[in-house]
Amino acid sequence: MPTPSEDGNASATAPTATKCDSEHTPQPQSVCEPDHRRSVVQNVVLIASVTLCMIVNTANLTGVSISLPTIGRDLHIVEDKLQWIMNAYSLSSGCLLLFFGRLADLYGRKRLFLCGCAWLGVFALGCGFAQNEITLDILRGIQGLGAAAAIPACLGILAHTFPPSTIRSIAFSTFAAGAPVGGALGNAVGGVLTQSTEKSWRSAFWFLAGMAAVCCVGGAFSIDKDEPYQLDDRRVDWLGAFLGTSGLILIVFALSDGSVAPDGWKTGYVIAILIIGVLIFALFVVWERYLERVQNGSGTRRRRWWTPPPLMNVSIWGRANGKLGVMLIIAFLQWCGFLSFSFWITLYYQNYAGLSPILTMVRLLPMNVTGFLCNVVVALVVGRVDLVILIVIGTTFTAVANLLFAVIDPAAPYWAFGFPATILAVFGADFVFAAGTLFVAKVCLPHEQSVGGALFNTLTQVGAAFGTAISTIVFNAGLTKASRKYGVEVHGSVANAPRPAQLVAYKDAMWAGFAFPLCGAILALLFLRGVGVVGHKTGPKVVDSDATTNEKTVSHPWPTLLLVYQAVEDR
């Protein structure tokens, strides 16, 4: 493992990350090829288990999303607050990825995987018994902790188990396909169970609990027992985890609740929560920067018992002359637009168009089929096409999908607006995720690989919550304004709003969803020019922090993103 110099750069003579070389680079057992031979059955079960985990994670969003109108009617939840059933899960799972990635490094990935899957299952079971809005929101928020623990562990498990080979390519490709498969399965199962079973939406949660249990059984049987890394400093930044998570939760809560509070945005607690959230998150950034300077030995600062390694090096945002920071912002904006689209299209079909959950599911299936095909396309072209082209195409297509619903004619057939929108929406999610993670792996320093990947995933998860929160504000404002033209006062619910006013509100929300990815495309055109192709046929490389043309082959104690990259290139 290369020893970073005082300025954070890795040694130029570091060996490759594709194999263990004890003569040159002593590495922990957990990053080397396993000592024993695995059976074909074990390999198949392992790949199936981690892929099923990704499917469960995605289905917990899409399967619940399609059940939202039914949940709202059953538990008497007004439409503007339904978003918290989605946001609570996304926010808790997204904000804690960095934290649980650190725990996986310290205490072992198999342990985190099994605990995370068990946690997902137990609280999915609890969600199925919830009797009111508050209980369901809290359980969903707690359930998200399981995904935050399991998903980072999955990639590390695959990297540890399979050395560079055909089976590694199969393993990583299968895992990546778990997201669109989970989306399709969530829509299908959620729609069918919600409409066809006596327990309605509760059956969908119980089905997800059963799937999580299968993950636990398969993982316990097939995953090797790995040893935690022998790191110099094994402490956890508990304070940073608390500050970052609580700050983001308070900010998004204020954004979500401001438009429906008793006095709107003038409500005292909304203003207080927003200010406190911003201050806490700013304090998180300051604290992480301080810990980074302490760890680097900057100035007269010395390491003490209360200065553990930071969860996030703030300087990582400046890698590649700031292009990494731009890429992270684009990922955030893309998921704001994509999840906003997914949220409102479901409500439009069921609450405005009056379609059943099953008919809604059928109309959303093209999204999942296209998502799977996009993963294949990215794997084939990412080593040949400029990063800017992939990012601009993806974000523009997602923006156009929102635009089609922003100008939709309800009397027009599904094939005129709905079908092309569902086809285009997922291009941004797949293109930005695949190309973005490869770019992160390319420009991050060796000891920042896991942090960079976790940070990318964190911003996508938080972007999902932020996008639905902002679009809900726009929806409520449009609904109120349009209803007043018909002499009707509404307060966050479409129940008493005239149908023309409802249509205006849905279109306004889609305009907000259109703006997010469009801004991402503009940022890519302005600031990512010159990046070039992020895939290479000669193997994974990492450029230095100044993004010069001098590239170095490196090894890393958890080369997850490098190995994902190599698995794609090996194909």
Protein Blocks (a to p, Z undefined) as FASTA:
>chain_A
ZZddfkopacfkbccfkbccfklmccdfklmccfbdcdfklmmmmmmmmmmmmmmmmmmm
mmmmmmmmmmmmmnopafklmmmmmmmmmmmmmmmmmmmmmmmmmnopklmmmmmmmmmm
mmmmmmmmpcbfklmmmmmmmmmmmmmmmmmmmmmmmmmmmccdfklmmmmmmmmmmmmm
mmmmmmmmmmmmmmmpmnlmmmmmmmmmmmmmmmmmmmmmmmccddddddfblcdcfklm
mmmmmmmmmmmmmmmmmmmgmnlmmlmklmmmmmmmmmmmmmmmmmmmmmmmmmnopajb
dcdfklccdfbdfklmmgghhlmmmmmmmmmmmmmmmmmmmmmmmmmmmmmnopafklmm
mmmmmmmmmmmmmmmmmmmmmmmpcfklmmmmmmmmmmmmmmmmmmccfkbcfklmmmmm
mmmmmmmmmmmmmmmmmmmmmmpcfklmmmmmmmmmmmmmmmmmmmmmmmmmmmmmmmmm
mmmmnopacehiaklpcfklmmmmmmmmmmmmmmmmmmmmmmmmmmmgonlpabdfkbpc
dddfkopabdcddddfblmklmmmmmmmmZZ
